[in-house]
Amino acid sequence: MPRFADHLYHPGPDNPFPGIWVLQRRIGREIPHRLGSNEGLDMPHSALRRHFGDAMAEHAYCYGDAEALGIRERLSRQQGIPVEALLVDAGADSLLALALRAVATPETSVIASAGTYPTFGYFARGQGCRLIEVAYDEGSDRLAPDLDALARAAHEEKARLVYLANPTIPPGTCTTTTPSAACATPCPMTAGCCSTRPTTISATMPTHPSPRKYCRV
């Protein structure tokens, strides 16, 4: 089954700035005072309070929840996915970078279609991975990822991650089956599968000791 990068199986690294919301959940009570730092500024918020209410004024001088628990809980209810299987980040690019960092160490192989969304290759090369690019399935009326060729390359290169953009960027063709299933099912169990859509990333990432799972973030 797909594995995280070896160094992630050891304790840490721990977020040095978890933020007040995370700390409050950990200790089980409210933190009443904020001394120092830009979270403790004594700033007037009368205009904010008039227009947006107390909640906006409270968040104006406080870092957001690093675990994005509220968003993840809503997504969990909406999508039927466990909260612990959801990750929220700044956008598709940062999630692609995290997926690579999680499973692909320098010198390991990752697979993508040649000419696909370029940020994946940018991050893969920057991380020292071997980027294997597979030609599109090109016909008279379509230009789309060749799923069989991607799977073959994953086996041959012992890939740690396979990337699939769906709809394809830039041609715009769409894989009609579930992207994760289309990509992951024929791939080796040592490889994760990451597919992007306009507003989500679908990822088949390592789980231990359970089998490989499909999650959307």
Phi, psi and omega in degrees: 000156182299143182243151168290165173304142189306321185291344180278355176273359176261160179304142180078183357286147180260143179297118181285346180231070183291337179090163186296320184296318179293316180299320179298320178294323182292320184268349175077020177204166181285144173268111189279337186231144178233106185256121178078175180067173182282359173270353183246016182291136179267083186252147175287133181234028184298319181294317178299316182297320181297318187272325189238350179092177185295325184298317179295318179298321179297319183278346184295333181236033180220135175301147177292169179292114183297337180264357179046045188297318181300316179295316181295323178294320178294315178298322179299315179293320183289318187260350182071034181245137179302143181305319184291348178265003183251138176231131179246132178217189190291335182169184185300318183298314181292328177289323174299317179298318179295320179299317178296314181297329183286327189237339190244107177274165178307141179080351175278161186263142172229153188239140174206162174286139177294126180092005180284183179314118195285343184296327179301311179296324178300311180291321181298314179294320179297336179269359179083018179278159172272110181270115177258118183254130184252137182295149175294156168279106189249123177231185182292334184234014182204152173220106190216161176300139176270096186297321179295318180293323176299317180294318179299316180297322179298319178292312185296323184264001183052051187292150175266338182206138175242131182250133178226120173270128183216109004297155181296138176247122007264350187301326177093001177289151186236132173285124188283331177282167177304123185307317182295318180292318181298323184271318191277325188303314181276356184277156178297150182289352175277353185252139169273160178232129183235122179234141181248146169236172185307326184239359183219163165242127175259129186226133168257098188245168184299138169228144184220127008263009184290162177294172180300138183234162180252125179222155179241137178227000000 
